[in-house]
Amino acid sequence: MPRVALATYDPGAAPNRDRDLGPLLGALRAAGADADAVPWDDADADWASYDLVVIRSTWDYSWRAAEFAAWAERCAKVTRLANPAAVVRWNTDKRYLGDLAAAGVPVVPTRYLAPGDPCGPRDLPGDHDFVVKPVFGAGARYAARYAPAERDTAAAQVARMHAEGLTAMVQPYLTRIDTGGERALQFFGGRLLHASRKRAVLSPGTAFDAEKVAHPDLEPWTPTPAELAVAQRALAAVPGKPELLYARVDLVDGPDGPDGQTGLDGLDGQGGPSGAGGAGGEGGAPCVMELELVEPNLFLWLHPGSRERVVRDILAAVPARPGHPARATRPARP
């Protein structure tokens, strides 16, 4: 019987916010696995006792990103970790957008402002709305949308983040998200699993440290060929071309302008090594907002028909134990 751990977070006395966790555990057990949900920071967890650890809802890691990456590396030394530790370390830092852009993947234009970099109101966009958020973040934590008239407030946010040792990201607010939403293409076992769409998360006037609804008005979505093509380009550009058990590619419609570029008043993502390339292609073409390879919400509650395939692919990822034959699994169906 294969032993599988689903790494999650410790909710304390509150219910776990992962709606998929309980049903997925039950489905794995029904399929013959000895499956547990284990907080990633549980000091008493014996990760070596599991044949496979699948990172699922470790949704508190962004406050402790270095600690989390170190845990992933320790865990990967004693068992198989999905996704791999090197992927975790690369993907927890949103400067990966620069790597994707360098590989020719269309991404949201981004400028990074590290602690010590100057950033006053005049250094921020003065002719369009923009977004400020940290390179280590999840669930819109410390993210806010600003109008040009709010540059003083935005600069104060950057200063606050710098004081906490956080590198800030500055991106144009892509207005097509207000009508087209954000699309999430979920991959499992190397193939498209399902897709979803949600409306914009960031509303005007909402403070960066206010609690936000991470997935408002989520609904099933059928991805277009253009969306699939961009998602596949993003996955192909992951350094080292690792084997990924799961992935989610979050897409938005790109900005208008020549070759889909929107300037950021000198912070346009093309200005030096601290910037990620702008969105490529024609204005309105899909571009990557985020590539989620660490702990993406699977939204199985919205797509219950996907659970069976997720279980099959997890069990297929269990390595054969020394001296034991490989576990027989049915091939994943398209």
C-alpha positions, 0 to 999 in steps of 0.5 A: 500500500503506497503511503502518500502525504498531502502537505498542507498548512496548520489552520489551528482551531479554524477549519482548513480552507482547502475545500479539496483536501478532505475529498481528495484524501478520501478518494486516495484512500478508496483507491488503495493508498495510505494517505494523510494530510500533514502540515508542512511545518509539523516538527514531528512529521516523518516525511521519510515514511511516505513514498510520495509527498504532494504539496497541496495547500501550504497556503501560509508559506509566503510569509516564510518563503525561505523556511518553506524552500529549506523544508522542501529541500530537506523533504526531497532528500528523504522521499519523492516530493512533487513538485521537485524542490528546485521548482519550489525554490524557483517558483516561490519568487515571482522574479521567475516572470523575468525568466519566462520573458527571457524565454519569449513567453508573453508575461505581464510587464513587470519591474522589481524594486528591491530594498534599497532601490529608490521609489518615490511617487515620481518613480511610479506610473503617472498615466495609467492604473498600476499594481504593487505586490511582493515577489513572495505572495499568495492570495493577493497578500500585500497586493493593491491597485492604484490610480496615478493620483494615488502614487503617494499611497503606493510609494508608502506601500513600497516603503513598508514592504522594503522595511519588511525586507520584501522586494516589490513588483510594479505592473500595469493594471490590465483593464481587460481583466475587468471584462474578460477576467483571469483564466486559470489553466490547470495541468496534472500529470503533464496534460490539461486537467480543466480550466476556470475563470474568475473576476478581478481580485483587486478593486480600486481603493482596497488597501494592500493589507486588507483581506481579499477574496482570492477567487471571486465568482469562479466558474468553469472555463473552456480555454481558447487555442491561444490560451493553451498555446501560451500556457504550454510555452510557459511550462516548456520554459521552466528551467531544467525542464523538470517533471511536473506533477501539477501546474496552474497557468494564470492568464489575462488579456494583454495590454494595447500598444505596439506589440502589446507593450504598455509603458510604465513610465520607465518601469516598463519591464524593459529597463534593465536587469530588474525587469521582466519583459512585457506582454508579447503579441498583439494587444489583447492577446493572453499573457501570463500573470502567474505560473503556479507550480508550488501550491495552486488551488486545484478547484476540484470542488468546481470540477468534481469530474477531475478528481478521479484523474488526479488520484490516478496521476498521484498514484502513478507518481509513487516511485517503486520501493527498492525490492518491490515491483513498480505499482501497476496503475492504469494509464491516465486517460485524456 
